[in-house]
Amino acid sequence: MGIKVWKRGGSRTINTFCRSESGVSTVIAAVLLIGVLGIFMTTVQFKYIPVWKEDAEYAHMSDVWQDMSKVKSNIDILAAGLEIKPDSRITINNPVRAGGADVPFMREMTNGGTLAINDDISGLQIIVKTDNESISYDSNNDSKANLSYTGTISYRPNNIRYVDEIYCYENGALIVSQQGRSIMKFAPDILLEKDNGSVNLSIKAVTLEGDRKVISSNTVEDIRLTSKSFDTLKGLENHFNDTSVDLIVYTENEEAWEKFFRNSAEEINLREGTDYNISKSTSQVTFSLDPGYENLYVTVYKSVIKIETGIN
């Protein structure tokens, strides 16, 4: 028998009061709310965040690709300006979005990567032989050449979901590589032509002159490009009965350069094994051009672009 509690309007027992359902329903509602919230957070964590992360990384890589394309374009503009007026001094600032494209609600998951200046393998060597097999020109022996290292600009992302694509400007070309494979997206100013019984090879090399710098970043980094000098290393006036040339490229993207040289030769109907050969080794691709019955003209030019960044 419960203890009666007298109140105006009647009485209730304590047992009756303890059996009130209002407190129990509040606890149940709270537990259900926590459960629903937990399910929601788990669903977001395992279903939506990976998709958002992949989309953010893809968007960021698109931004970086646009910026690296502008770097290549701006270097070409400066080199062309130097060819027209060698004493010109023009500066172009080129921002590169090394980080960006946040995941919704997850600011700490901002994408980033590594921007490197003059940290990768690059370089050229041009060896021209005459009809008596003597060497008439070797860029390594040219005091003005200094093509043994031409400089690079590369970006390596720290992606988690989207595939890691490395963008690299080297030897005048812009190359994309992933998982050991590489493709040349923008070609260097190396032109192979055929005209009236002659084969003409024009090499307009670009050297990036600046300190080696590497930084991991998730923000915008600025690259400052300044035109510096232009030289003719080998012109038509010193043709000297050239018969063959070896163009050696130092690179980590052998596949891209091999395809570039093969496509260039095939476009003017040169025959591999007869007019030219391509050989590869670790960090090196050699394009050997020997058109035989046709005259060979090789010209080599060099533009120097000073490169600076805000990287300390």
PEBELVEN-V158856 format. One record per residue. RES is the residue in three letters. OMEGA is omega as a letter, one per 30 degrees, with the letter a starting at -180 (none if undefined). BURIAL is I if it has 16 or more other ideal C-beta (glycine too) atoms within 10 Angstrom, else O. Layout:
BEGIN
RES&OMEGA&BURIAL + RES&OMEGA&BURIAL
END
This chain:
BEGIN
MET&a&O + GLY&l&O + ILE&a&O + LYS&l&O + VAL&a&O + TRP&l&O + LYS&l&O + ARG&l&O + GLY&l&O + GLY&a&O + SER&l&O + ARG&l&O + THR&l&O + ILE&l&O + ASN&l&O + THR&l&O + PHE&a&O + CYS&a&O + ARG&a&O + SER&a&O + GLU&a&O + SER&l&O + GLY&a&O + VAL&a&O + SER&l&O + THR&l&O + VAL&a&O + ILE&l&O + ALA&l&O + ALA&l&O + VAL&l&O + LEU&l&O + LEU&l&O + ILE&l&O + GLY&l&O + VAL&l&O + LEU&l&O + GLY&l&O + ILE&a&O + PHE&a&O + MET&l&O + THR&l&O + THR&l&O + VAL&a&O + GLN&a&O + PHE&a&O + LYS&a&O + TYR&a&O + ILE&l&I + PRO&l&O + VAL&l&O + TRP&a&I + LYS&l&I + GLU&l&I + ASP&l&O + ALA&l&I + GLU&l&I + TYR&l&I + ALA&l&O + HIS&l&I + MET&l&I + SER&l&O + ASP&a&I + VAL&l&I + TRP&l&I + GLN&a&O + ASP&l&I + MET&l&I + SER&l&O + LYS&l&O + VAL&l&I + LYS&a&I + SER&a&O + ASN&l&I + ILE&l&I + ASP&l&I + ILE&l&O + LEU&l&I + ALA&l&I + ALA&l&O + GLY&l&I + LEU&l&I + GLU&l&O + ILE&a&O + LYS&a&O + PRO&a&O + ASP&l&O + SER&l&O + ARG&a&O + ILE&a&O + THR&l&O + ILE&l&I + ASN&a&O + ASN&l&I + PRO&l&O + VAL&a&I + ARG&a&I + ALA&l&I + GLY&l&I + GLY&l&I + ALA&a&I + ASP&l&I + VAL&a&I + PRO&l&O + PHE&a&O + MET&a&O + ARG&a&O + GLU&a&O + MET&l&I + THR&a&O + ASN&l&I + GLY&l&I + GLY&a&I + THR&l&I + LEU&a&I + ALA&l&I + ILE&l&I + ASN&a&I + ASP&a&I + ASP&l&I + ILE&l&I + SER&l&I + GLY&l&I + LEU&l&I + GLN&l&I + ILE&l&I + ILE&a&I + VAL&l&I + LYS&l&I + THR&a&I + ASP&l&O + ASN&l&O + GLU&l&O + SER&a&O + ILE&l&O + SER&l&I + TYR&l&I + ASP&a&O + SER&l&I + ASN&l&O + ASN&a&O + ASP&a&I + SER&a&O + LYS&a&O + ALA&a&I + ASN&l&I + LEU&a&I + SER&l&O + TYR&a&O + THR&l&I + GLY&a&I + THR&l&I + ILE&a&I + SER&l&I + TYR&l&I + ARG&a&I + PRO&l&I + ASN&a&O + ASN&l&I + ILE&a&O + ARG&a&O + TYR&a&I + VAL&l&O + ASP&l&O + GLU&l&I + ILE&l&I + TYR&a&I + CYS&l&I + TYR&a&I + GLU&l&I + ASN&l&I + GLY&a&I + ALA&l&I + LEU&a&I + ILE&l&I + VAL&l&I + SER&l&I + GLN&l&O + GLN&l&O + GLY&l&O + ARG&a&O + SER&l&I + ILE&l&O + MET&a&I + LYS&l&O + PHE&a&O + ALA&l&O + PRO&l&I + ASP&l&I + ILE&a&I + LEU&l&O + LEU&a&I + GLU&l&O + LYS&a&I + ASP&l&O + ASN&l&O + GLY&l&O + SER&l&O + VAL&a&I + ASN&l&I + LEU&l&I + SER&a&O + ILE&l&I + LYS&a&I + ALA&l&I + VAL&l&I + THR&l&I + LEU&a&I + GLU&a&I + GLY&a&I + ASP&l&O + ARG&l&O + LYS&a&I + VAL&l&O + ILE&l&O + SER&a&O + SER&l&I + ASN&l&O + THR&a&O + VAL&l&O + GLU&a&I + ASP&l&O + ILE&a&I + ARG&a&O + LEU&a&I + THR&l&I + SER&a&I + LYS&a&I + SER&l&I + PHE&l&I + ASP&l&I + THR&a&O + LEU&l&I + LYS&a&I + GLY&a&O + LEU&a&O + GLU&l&O + ASN&l&O + HIS&l&I + PHE&l&O + ASN&l&O + ASP&l&I + THR&a&I + SER&l&I + VAL&l&I + ASP&l&I + LEU&a&I + ILE&l&I + VAL&l&I + TYR&a&I + THR&l&I + GLU&a&I + ASN&a&I + GLU&a&I + GLU&a&I + ALA&a&I + TRP&l&I + GLU&a&I + LYS&l&O + PHE&a&I + PHE&a&I + ARG&l&O + ASN&a&O + SER&a&I + ALA&a&I + GLU&a&O + GLU&l&O + ILE&l&O + ASN&l&O + LEU&a&I + ARG&l&O + GLU&a&O + GLY&l&O + THR&a&O + ASP&a&I + TYR&l&I + ASN&l&O + ILE&l&I + SER&a&O + LYS&l&O + SER&a&O + THR&l&O + SER&a&O + GLN&l&I + VAL&a&I + THR&l&I + PHE&a&I + SER&a&I + LEU&l&I + ASP&a&I + PRO&l&I + GLY&a&O + TYR&a&O + GLU&l&I + ASN&a&O + LEU&l&I + TYR&a&I + VAL&l&I + THR&a&I + VAL&l&I + TYR&a&I + LYS&l&I + SER&l&I + VAL&l&I + ILE&l&I + LYS&a&I + ILE&l&I + GLU&l&I + THR&l&I + GLY&a&O + ILE&l&I + ASN&none&O
END
